[in-house]
């Protein structure tokens, strides 16, 4: 059916996540840290997993660009354990549990 709002539409959510990530990277390493530590990590369990993964993916893509500000790679290395351990690993573990429960 038709999505009830832009937030329930995966394409719209992915586009929003891309904008949030691009804006964060364009503003520099401090904003990347702010996005990860003040938004993604604390709220990953209350947001749809798709949105968390999408913004994380877009953050990585934006940081790979040659136009990323100085200090971006260093900031990503510093944040990688929080993103992988506190955010992506639990989402993947939940997905595996749900898959095993269905099978």
TIVO-2410 file (N, C-alpha, C; in nm, 3 decimals):
# residues 103
REC num residu      c1      c2      c3 atome chaine
REC   1      X   0.081  -0.119   0.000     N      A
REC   1      X   0.000   0.000   0.000    CA      A
REC   1      X   0.085   0.125   0.000     C      A
REC   2      X   0.017   0.233   0.011     N      A
REC   2      X   0.080   0.364   0.015    CA      A
REC   2      X   0.132   0.393   0.155     C      A
REC   3      X   0.258   0.437   0.168     N      A
REC   3      X   0.311   0.470   0.300    CA      A
REC   3      X   0.229   0.580   0.367     C      A
REC   4      X   0.217   0.573   0.500     N      A
REC   4      X   0.140   0.673   0.575    CA      A
REC   4      X   0.213   0.805   0.585     C      A
REC   5      X   0.345   0.801   0.588     N      A
REC   5      X   0.423   0.924   0.595    CA      A
REC   5      X   0.558   0.900   0.530     C      A
REC   6      X   0.633   1.007   0.513     N      A
REC   6      X   0.767   0.993   0.457    CA      A
REC   6      X   0.854   0.905   0.545     C      A
REC   7      X   0.830   0.905   0.676     N      A
REC   7      X   0.911   0.827   0.768    CA      A
REC   7      X   0.883   0.678   0.758     C      A
REC   8      X   0.769   0.640   0.702     N      A
REC   8      X   0.740   0.498   0.685    CA      A
REC   8      X   0.777   0.450   0.545     C      A
REC   9      X   0.824   0.541   0.462     N      A
REC   9      X   0.865   0.508   0.326    CA      A
REC   9      X   1.016   0.485   0.325     C      A
REC  10      X   1.062   0.361   0.299     N      A
REC  10      X   1.206   0.333   0.303    CA      A
REC  10      X   1.290   0.418   0.207     C      A
REC  11      X   1.237   0.451   0.093     N      A
REC  11      X   1.313   0.533  -0.003    CA      A
REC  11      X   1.331   0.674   0.052     C      A
REC  12      X   1.225   0.730   0.107     N      A
REC  12      X   1.234   0.864   0.166    CA      A
REC  12      X   1.328   0.864   0.286     C      A
REC  13      X   1.320   0.761   0.369     N      A
REC  13      X   1.408   0.752   0.486    CA      A
REC  13      X   1.554   0.740   0.445     C      A
REC  14      X   1.580   0.659   0.342     N      A
REC  14      X   1.717   0.644   0.298    CA      A
REC  14      X   1.771   0.776   0.243     C      A
REC  15      X   1.687   0.849   0.172     N      A
REC  15      X   1.729   0.980   0.120    CA      A
REC  15      X   1.756   1.078   0.234     C      A
REC  16      X   1.672   1.077   0.335     N      A
REC  16      X   1.693   1.162   0.452    CA      A
REC  16      X   1.824   1.126   0.522     C      A
REC  17      X   1.850   0.997   0.537     N      A
REC  17      X   1.975   0.952   0.600    CA      A
REC  17      X   2.096   0.997   0.520     C      A
REC  18      X   2.086   0.994   0.388     N      A
REC  18      X   2.195   1.039   0.302    CA      A
REC  18      X   2.222   1.187   0.324     C      A
REC  19      X   2.117   1.266   0.336     N      A
REC  19      X   2.132   1.410   0.358    CA      A
REC  19      X   2.195   1.438   0.494     C      A
REC  20      X   2.148   1.368   0.597     N      A
REC  20      X   2.202   1.385   0.732    CA      A
REC  20      X   2.351   1.351   0.734     C      A
REC  21      X   2.388   1.240   0.672     N      A
REC  21      X   2.528   1.198   0.669    CA      A
REC  21      X   2.613   1.297   0.590     C      A
REC  22      X   2.567   1.339   0.474     N      A
REC  22      X   2.643   1.433   0.391    CA      A
REC  22      X   2.664   1.565   0.464     C      A
REC  23      X   2.562   1.613   0.531     N      A
REC  23      X   2.573   1.738   0.605    CA      A
REC  23      X   2.674   1.724   0.720     C      A
REC  24      X   2.668   1.613   0.788     N      A
REC  24      X   2.761   1.589   0.898    CA      A
REC  24      X   2.906   1.588   0.850     C      A
REC  25      X   2.933   1.517   0.743     N      A
REC  25      X   3.070   1.509   0.691    CA      A
REC  25      X   3.115   1.645   0.640     C      A
REC  26      X   3.029   1.716   0.571     N      A
REC  26      X   3.066   1.847   0.517    CA      A
REC  26      X   3.101   1.946   0.628     C      A
REC  27      X   3.043   1.927   0.745     N      A
REC  27      X   3.068   2.019   0.856    CA      A
REC  27      X   3.193   1.982   0.936     C      A
REC  28      X   3.253   1.868   0.906     N      A
REC  28      X   3.380   1.833   0.968    CA      A
REC  28      X   3.374   1.723   1.072     C      A
REC  29      X   3.491   1.680   1.117     N      A
REC  29      X   3.502   1.567   1.209    CA      A
REC  29      X   3.421   1.582   1.339     C      A
REC  30      X   3.413   1.704   1.392     N      A
REC  30      X   3.337   1.723   1.516    CA      A
REC  30      X   3.189   1.690   1.494     C      A
REC  31      X   3.137   1.726   1.379     N      A
REC  31      X   2.996   1.696   1.350    CA      A
REC  31      X   2.974   1.547   1.324     C      A
REC  32      X   3.073   1.481   1.268     N      A
REC  32      X   3.064   1.336   1.251    CA      A
REC  32      X   3.054   1.271   1.388     C      A
REC  33      X   3.140   1.313   1.479     N      A
REC  33      X   3.137   1.260   1.615    CA      A
REC  33      X   3.003   1.290   1.681     C      A
REC  34      X   2.952   1.409   1.662     N      A
REC  34      X   2.821   1.446   1.718    CA      A
REC  34      X   2.711   1.355   1.664     C      A
REC  35      X   2.710   1.332   1.535     N      A
REC  35      X   2.609   1.245   1.474    CA      A
REC  35      X   2.617   1.104   1.532     C      A
REC  36      X   2.738   1.051   1.541     N      A
REC  36      X   2.754   0.913   1.589    CA      A
REC  36      X   2.725   0.903   1.738     C      A
REC  37      X   2.791   0.985   1.818     N      A
REC  37      X   2.784   0.968   1.964    CA      A
REC  37      X   2.658   1.027   2.028     C      A
REC  38      X   2.600   1.129   1.964     N      A
REC  38      X   2.483   1.194   2.024    CA      A
REC  38      X   2.352   1.155   1.958     C      A
REC  39      X   2.359   1.087   1.844     N      A
REC  39      X   2.235   1.050   1.776    CA      A
REC  39      X   2.229   0.901   1.745     C      A
REC  40      X   2.326   0.850   1.674     N      A
REC  40      X   2.320   0.709   1.631    CA      A
REC  40      X   2.334   0.614   1.750     C      A
REC  41      X   2.441   0.626   1.827     N      A
REC  41      X   2.465   0.531   1.936    CA      A
REC  41      X   2.353   0.535   2.041     C      A
REC  42      X   2.314   0.651   2.093     N      A
REC  42      X   2.212   0.649   2.198    CA      A
REC  42      X   2.072   0.607   2.151     C      A
REC  43      X   2.043   0.622   2.024     N      A
REC  43      X   1.906   0.598   1.980    CA      A
REC  43      X   1.891   0.479   1.887     C      A
REC  44      X   1.997   0.399   1.868     N      A
REC  44      X   1.987   0.291   1.770    CA      A
REC  44      X   1.877   0.192   1.804     C      A
REC  45      X   1.848   0.172   1.933     N      A
REC  45      X   1.746   0.073   1.968    CA      A
REC  45      X   1.604   0.128   1.964     C      A
REC  46      X   1.590   0.259   1.944     N      A
REC  46      X   1.455   0.317   1.934    CA      A
REC  46      X   1.420   0.361   1.792     C      A
REC  47      X   1.516   0.350   1.701     N      A
REC  47      X   1.493   0.386   1.562    CA      A
REC  47      X   1.478   0.259   1.479     C      A
REC  48      X   1.412   0.269   1.365     N      A
REC  48      X   1.406   0.151   1.278    CA      A
REC  48      X   1.547   0.109   1.237     C      A
REC  49      X   1.578  -0.020   1.243     N      A
REC  49      X   1.713  -0.065   1.206    CA      A
REC  49      X   1.755  -0.016   1.068     C      A
REC  50      X   1.660  -0.012   0.975     N      A
REC  50      X   1.692   0.035   0.839    CA      A
REC  50      X   1.749   0.176   0.843     C      A
REC  51      X   1.689   0.265   0.922     N      A
REC  51      X   1.736   0.404   0.928    CA      A
REC  51      X   1.876   0.412   0.989     C      A
REC  52      X   1.900   0.334   1.094     N      A
REC  52      X   2.032   0.334   1.158    CA      A
REC  52      X   2.139   0.285   1.061     C      A
REC  53      X   2.110   0.176   0.993     N      A
REC  53      X   2.207   0.120   0.899    CA      A
REC  53      X   2.225   0.214   0.779     C      A
REC  54      X   2.117   0.273   0.733     N      A
REC  54      X   2.126   0.364   0.617    CA      A
REC  54      X   2.212   0.486   0.649     C      A
REC  55      X   2.190   0.548   0.764     N      A
REC  55      X   2.270   0.667   0.796    CA      A
REC  55      X   2.415   0.628   0.820     C      A
REC  56      X   2.440   0.511   0.878     N      A
REC  56      X   2.577   0.464   0.898    CA      A
REC  56      X   2.645   0.437   0.764     C      A
REC  57      X   2.572   0.373   0.673     N      A
REC  57      X   2.627   0.345   0.540    CA      A
REC  57      X   2.659   0.475   0.466     C      A
REC  58      X   2.567   0.569   0.469     N      A
REC  58      X   2.590   0.696   0.399    CA      A
REC  58      X   2.702   0.776   0.464     C      A
REC  59      X   2.716   0.765   0.593     N      A
REC  59      X   2.827   0.832   0.661    CA      A
REC  59      X   2.959   0.776   0.609     C      A
REC  60      X   2.968   0.644   0.599     N      A
REC  60      X   3.090   0.581   0.547    CA      A
REC  60      X   3.117   0.623   0.402     C      A
REC  61      X   3.014   0.623   0.321     N      A
REC  61      X   3.030   0.661   0.180    CA      A
REC  61      X   3.078   0.806   0.168     C      A
REC  62      X   3.017   0.895   0.244     N      A
REC  62      X   3.056   1.036   0.239    CA      A
REC  62      X   3.200   1.056   0.286     C      A
REC  63      X   3.241   0.980   0.386     N      A
REC  63      X   3.376   0.994   0.440    CA      A
REC  63      X   3.482   0.942   0.345     C      A
REC  64      X   3.444   0.853   0.255     N      A
REC  64      X   3.539   0.800   0.158    CA      A
REC  64      X   3.573   0.901   0.048     C      A
REC  65      X   3.489   1.000   0.031     N      A
REC  65      X   3.509   1.098  -0.075    CA      A
REC  65      X   3.634   1.181  -0.054     C      A
REC  66      X   3.695   1.218  -0.165     N      A
REC  66      X   3.817   1.298  -0.157    CA      A
REC  66      X   3.790   1.438  -0.103     C      A
REC  67      X   3.665   1.480  -0.105     N      A
REC  67      X   3.631   1.612  -0.054    CA      A
REC  67      X   3.603   1.617   0.095     C      A
REC  68      X   3.619   1.502   0.163     N      A
REC  68      X   3.595   1.499   0.308    CA      A
REC  68      X   3.698   1.588   0.377     C      A
REC  69      X   3.656   1.662   0.478     N      A
REC  69      X   3.748   1.753   0.547    CA      A
REC  69      X   3.865   1.681   0.615     C      A
REC  70      X   3.972   1.755   0.635     N      A
REC  70      X   4.089   1.701   0.705    CA      A
REC  70      X   4.046   1.651   0.843     C      A
REC  71      X   4.101   1.539   0.882     N      A
REC  71      X   4.069   1.482   1.013    CA      A
REC  71      X   3.956   1.381   1.011     C      A
REC  72      X   3.890   1.366   0.895     N      A
REC  72      X   3.776   1.276   0.885    CA      A
REC  72      X   3.817   1.131   0.910     C      A
REC  73      X   3.924   1.086   0.846     N      A
REC  73      X   3.968   0.946   0.862    CA      A
REC  73      X   4.005   0.917   1.007     C      A
REC  74      X   4.074   1.010   1.071     N      A
REC  74      X   4.113   0.992   1.211    CA      A
REC  74      X   3.989   0.981   1.299     C      A
REC  75      X   3.890   1.064   1.275     N      A
REC  75      X   3.766   1.061   1.354    CA      A
REC  75      X   3.692   0.930   1.333     C      A
REC  76      X   3.688   0.882   1.210     N      A
REC  76      X   3.621   0.753   1.183    CA      A
REC  76      X   3.690   0.638   1.256     C      A
REC  77      X   3.820   0.638   1.255     N      A
REC  77      X   3.892   0.533   1.327    CA      A
REC  77      X   3.858   0.537   1.476     C      A
REC  78      X   3.849   0.657   1.530     N      A
REC  78      X   3.816   0.675   1.672    CA      A
REC  78      X   3.675   0.625   1.703     C      A
REC  79      X   3.582   0.645   1.611     N      A
REC  79      X   3.442   0.610   1.634    CA      A
REC  79      X   3.406   0.468   1.592     C      A
REC  80      X   3.494   0.401   1.520     N      A
REC  80      X   3.458   0.273   1.460    CA      A
REC  80      X   3.416   0.168   1.562     C      A
REC  81      X   3.481   0.160   1.676     N      A
REC  81      X   3.444   0.060   1.776    CA      A
REC  81      X   3.303   0.084   1.829     C      A
REC  82      X   3.266   0.210   1.850     N      A
REC  82      X   3.131   0.241   1.897    CA      A
REC  82      X   3.028   0.204   1.792     C      A
REC  83      X   3.056   0.237   1.667     N      A
REC  83      X   2.960   0.208   1.560    CA      A
REC  83      X   2.946   0.058   1.541     C      A
REC  84      X   3.058  -0.011   1.533     N      A
REC  84      X   3.052  -0.156   1.509    CA      A
REC  84      X   3.000  -0.231   1.631     C      A
REC  85      X   3.054  -0.203   1.746     N      A
REC  85      X   3.019  -0.280   1.865    CA      A
REC  85      X   2.885  -0.246   1.927     C      A
REC  86      X   2.851  -0.119   1.931     N      A
REC  86      X   2.729  -0.077   2.000    CA      A
REC  86      X   2.608  -0.063   1.908     C      A
REC  87      X   2.631  -0.054   1.778     N      A
REC  87      X   2.521  -0.029   1.686    CA      A
REC  87      X   2.501  -0.142   1.587     C      A
REC  88      X   2.599  -0.166   1.502     N      A
REC  88      X   2.580  -0.263   1.394    CA      A
REC  88      X   2.577  -0.407   1.443     C      A
REC  89      X   2.663  -0.444   1.537     N      A
REC  89      X   2.664  -0.583   1.587    CA      A
REC  89      X   2.530  -0.621   1.649     C      A
REC  90      X   2.470  -0.538   1.735     N      A
REC  90      X   2.339  -0.575   1.790    CA      A
REC  90      X   2.229  -0.585   1.684     C      A
REC  91      X   2.233  -0.499   1.584     N      A
REC  91      X   2.133  -0.507   1.477    CA      A
REC  91      X   2.149  -0.637   1.400     C      A
REC  92      X   2.273  -0.673   1.369     N      A
REC  92      X   2.298  -0.799   1.297    CA      A
REC  92      X   2.259  -0.920   1.383     C      A
REC  93      X   2.288  -0.915   1.512     N      A
REC  93      X   2.252  -1.026   1.602    CA      A
REC  93      X   2.100  -1.042   1.607     C      A
REC  94      X   2.026  -0.931   1.615     N      A
REC  94      X   1.879  -0.938   1.615    CA      A
REC  94      X   1.828  -0.997   1.484     C      A
REC  95      X   1.889  -0.958   1.374     N      A
REC  95      X   1.846  -1.010   1.244    CA      A
REC  95      X   1.867  -1.160   1.236     C      A
REC  96      X   1.978  -1.208   1.288     N      A
REC  96      X   2.006  -1.351   1.286    CA      A
REC  96      X   1.906  -1.425   1.375     C      A
REC  97      X   1.879  -1.371   1.494     N      A
REC  97      X   1.781  -1.434   1.583    CA      A
REC  97      X   1.644  -1.443   1.518     C      A
REC  98      X   1.601  -1.333   1.454     N      A
REC  98      X   1.471  -1.333   1.386    CA      A
REC  98      X   1.470  -1.433   1.271     C      A
REC  99      X   1.580  -1.442   1.198     N      A
REC  99      X   1.590  -1.536   1.087    CA      A
REC  99      X   1.583  -1.680   1.138     C      A
REC 100      X   1.654  -1.707   1.247     N      A
REC 100      X   1.652  -1.842   1.304    CA      A
REC 100      X   1.514  -1.878   1.358     C      A
REC 101      X   1.443  -1.780   1.414     N      A
REC 101      X   1.310  -1.806   1.469    CA      A
REC 101      X   1.209  -1.839   1.358     C      A
REC 102      X   1.229  -1.780   1.240     N      A
REC 102      X   1.138  -1.803   1.129    CA      A
REC 102      X   1.165  -1.936   1.059     C      A
REC 103      X   1.288  -1.984   1.066     N      A
REC 103      X   1.328  -2.102   0.991    CA      A
REC 103      X   1.305  -2.228   1.060     C      A
***
